[in-house]
């Protein structure tokens, strides 16, 4: 019995009971659809986090205060008081340091910002002009913090586009006054939007001169981080070592495990973020796989009902000479058609859903061809796996029992 | 005994066992049916005639005894080999017609040929030929619920004939149809028998059994009487 005939016959059998066929397929549609949607959601998250991290600057090393490891207790990074402006200056000027191009000392703190009418809570970062090079910040209107601002401790601020919109709406913020940390600052520039959502919105930031932040606003002599730009990406590891040993010597620490600072490269952050989002994606796929499993069980259920319902027909076919293999193939092809059709519609639904999610959450739209191929393979496999038992049961019916069945 | 024997049953015994009791459905039944015979197997319900029919139809195996169908011993065959025997050597006609529901008469008649691996074109031609023979060539695309019981049984007869089987095995072929149509069916059987087909028919109705040339009476799992049916056939003709 040739396969095309078998296929057409199965198809016509399935169309006889459209509601039931539709409901059985629905389980698979939802299963495959959610797998595709959730996997692509995970991949989009991963991709956008990677983009965001890369947009923080290239060849970036960050030195944070606080011990990596102190007697088995990890110090909170960023909270320490071990990095000073002197550290940053000597890294920049020392002839021992050969791999670093730019040094950006930074002091950042979440602070309430107010204008006459509105207020917002943002990250205020005290910076030097080097910040814009290291972190690839461009200015949309006005200008960035200058060396003169840092030297003269001027009360100016450069604000992110998100802050500009939050505080001033559509009117130009240049020349406007804002209050932060007990000081009144004049807005001299607005940065170009970097976009991005997630753990650190780069548009929701206010920059002030480092000296102003340290002396006038936060009253701190320390830095919350030093950002370093290596000369090239293949010098990252060397730079990490060089700066590490240099600072150990400066801080008079002989045992590297007792260091009172830590250095992360951007690659480290990227790897960590990737592994986190990878776990997240796996978790989502796991949840989706469960719905696929439920869909598969639905198919098995329907096929078992079909076998029972068609007991007499199976008996007749066997009486007329159908071998086991033919009966198995017949029922398997029905379940495969069910799951395959479900897979097809599921893929369409999944792509549609991930498109809508990407529109709503304003994130990337990523559908990998491999997940579509996988969905096809999985839906066919489900047809075989969950169709096998009912088909086997049908083929093992004894013709007399089956013919007698009412 | 000679090659004229299509069915050779020797000492067929069938015992159904449940946990509590054994039921002997057939006990030491032996007979031979030759090519070209028209045999009715008669008996009241519970006599074992259905069991005998299942064994003759290779749908079931005897507990003991030997059954040779058209030169092939059915005893040691696997399920698939039995399916093959049923396909090639036996044409079934059932009481309930057993056509595939919602399927055209043509496709119903083609079905055994697809299992035999006959190409589609040839199978279709053969099916039309036999449907013409039973007078249904104008009902090729009707489904079984669109035609009468008598017509359905004629489709079943066409289906039984397409692979030119060694025997036609009919189980109460007129049990579900009106008497006028029943006579038409019996006329077709007699006609087929006259053309040389071997027919074995199970029935509990004496006036249907009369159409056969030989009647085997089964009672309590044994052959009670094996008589010549010619007389009854003559009686029928005199009616």
Interface residues (C-beta under 8 A of the other chain):
Chain A: X1 X5 X16 X312 X313 X316 X317 X318 X319 X320 X321 X322 X323 X324 X325 X326 X398 X399 X400 X403
Chain B: X54 X57 X59 X60 X79 X80 X83 X84 X86 X87 X88 X92 X94 X98 X100 X101 X102 X111 X112 X114 X115 X116 X117 X120 X159
